[in-house]
Amino acid sequence: MTIGEKIIALLKETGMTQKEFSVRTGIPPTTVSDWKAKKLNPSSDKILVICEVLEISPYVLLSGSDPAKSAPESLTVYRGSNEYDLVLAYQKLDQEKAARLLGYVDSLKQG
């Protein structure tokens, strides 16, 4: 799949029309149509504005994957870091408090 085709797919996912996308990016509608019909990619100078309008990172657009949606199997946490302190504190919580903390973290991710 070309980058242009990924953009078209993202437009469908978000419900944004090609016309609206064109207005918001300043990219002519015919160019957007060509990405799909002729399997072309946008020029590199347009990538950042495209990502801004689609509210995605260039990494997601260019690689096709979202690192935020795929959690790693393991993490490295360095002693003395805030993350290390959080893990230690979490491990000391009873089950009820740990569940409350996870609920709070989930609400922070959504807001």
C-alpha positions, 0 to 999 in steps of 0.5 A: 500500500502506498502512502497515498493509499494509506491517507485515503484509508485514513480519510475513510476511517475518520469520516473526513471527505477528500474535499475537506482534507484538501481545504485543510491541507491546501493540497488540490483535490485532483492531487488527492484523487491521483494518490489513489487512482495512480498509486502516487505518494504525496511530496515530502514537503506535505507530510507534516501538514497531512499528519497534522490534519489527520492527527497522526504522527509521521511515523504512523503514516510512513510505517503504517503502524502505531507504536501507541497501540502495540505495547512492547512485551517488556520495558526497561525502567532505570533505577532512580527514574520516576517510572521506577518509583511508580512501579515500586509504589504500584507493587506495594499497593493492595489489589483494590488500590491497584485497580483504582490506580489503573482506573485513574491511569485509563481516565488520564489516557482518554482525557 
